[in-house]
Amino acid sequence: MPTKGKQERSKTPSVSGSNQLTPKGREPSVEILISDLSSKNDSTRVRTRYGLVAMGRAALPSLIEALKSHEYLTRWEAAKALGEIGDSEAAPALVGALEDEDFDVRWLAAEGLTKMGIKGLKPLLEALRDRGIHRYCWKVPIMSSTT
């Protein structure tokens, strides 16, 4: 139990360590946090992702847009954050990220859809129907045995 006069520590890391300047006492905006997703500093990216996840639905449009970035780290962090938020509004974007050029981003997109459960399933099944199931399956060569 905290003693009188001492403050409890928040379990969510503060994002005030953002590299961007903000008015005193205010947390950075979604746009500022999104720009920090590509930081080369791991702890900056983690704090930024926690901040965006804490914002929830308010961060969805910017995170969905960040999935289209040319920066690998931005796409990775956006996919991770969207999965942690778990809002079905992000499901179509995560389905699109299943075709990302980087395996790690594809994996995080799949994890995010899995965490959504049934809410993530409908957009995935629609994509399978509309785009063709072969786009989401690994092609395994069939080898004949010669013995």
N, C-alpha and C positions, 0 to 999 in steps of 0.2 A: 504494500500500500504506500503511495507516495506521501512524503511528509509535507506539512504545510510550508508553503513558500517555494517548494521545488516544482518544476514543471515536468510533466510526463513527456517522454520522447515519442514522437510520431513513429509508427511502424512503416510508414511510407516515406522513402527518402525525399528530401526537398529537391525541387528542380531549380532552386534559386541559384545554383551553381552554373546556370547556363552562361555561355560565352557572350550572350547578347545583353545589352543594357535595358533595364526596365525601370519604370518609376519606383521609387523607394517603397518597400512594403508590398509590392504587387508581384504575383507570379507571372512568368512570361506567357505571352499569347500562344495559341496553337501554331501560328505561322512561325514564330521564333523557335519554338520547340521542334517543329518539323525540320527547320534548317539545321538544327543540331544533331539530327539523326545520322548525318554523314560524317560526324566528327571522327577523327582518328583516335580520340581519347575514349577508351572503353567506358570509364566511369561516367563521362559526360553523356554518352549514348544511353547507358543504363538509367541514369537519373532522368533523362529526357523521356525515355520510354515509360518509366513509372509515372511521370507527370501526365503523359498523354493518356495512359490507361486510366488514371484517376479522373481525367476529364470525361471519360466514357463517350457517350453518343456525340458530344460536342466536337470530339476529335475525329470522328469517323470520316467525314468528307475529305479532310486533309490527309489522313492516313491512307485512304483509298487512292487518292491521287499520288501519294508517295510511292505506292506500289509500282507506278509507271516510270519511276526515276531511272536515269542511266547509272546512278551510283548504287553499287552492290549493297553497301552498308545501309543505305536508306531503305532499299527494298526489303532487306533482311529484318531491320528493326520495325518497319511498318507491318510486315507479315506477322511478326512476333506480337506486336501490340494489338493488332486486330484479333488475333487468336485469343489473347488474354482478355480483351474486352468481351468477346463472345457474342456480339450482337449480330443477329441474322441479316441485318442490312448490309453487312460486309461480306456475306457469303458469295454473291456473284463475283466480287473482286478477288476473293481468295480462290474461287474456281479458276478465274483467269490466270492467277499466279501459279497454278499448277503447270503452266506452260512456260514459266520463267526459264531463262537460260542457265541459271545457277541451281544446282541440286538443293542446296540449303534453303533457299527461298521456297522452292517447290515443297520441301519437307514441312516447313513451318506453315505453309498454306494448307497442306493436308491435315496437319495437327489441329489447326484452327477450325477447320470444317468438322473434324471429329469431335472437338470439344463442344461444338454447337449442337451435336446430336441430330435429331430429326429436322431441326430448323436449317441445318447446313446441307441436309440430304437433298431437298427439293431442287435447289439451284444446281447441284452437282448432277443429278439425274437429268435435268433439263439440258445441261451442257452436253452430257453424253448423248442424248437424243439428237440435239441440234447440230453438234459438231462431229459426231461419230465417236463411238467408243474406242476405236483404234488409236485415237490421239492421246488417250490416257493409259494405254497399256504398253508395257515393255514388249518389244518384238524379240522373241526368242527364236533363233534359227533352229529349224528342225534338222537334226542330223540322223542320217541312216547308219545303222551299225553294219559293219562288214566283218563278219567273223566266219 
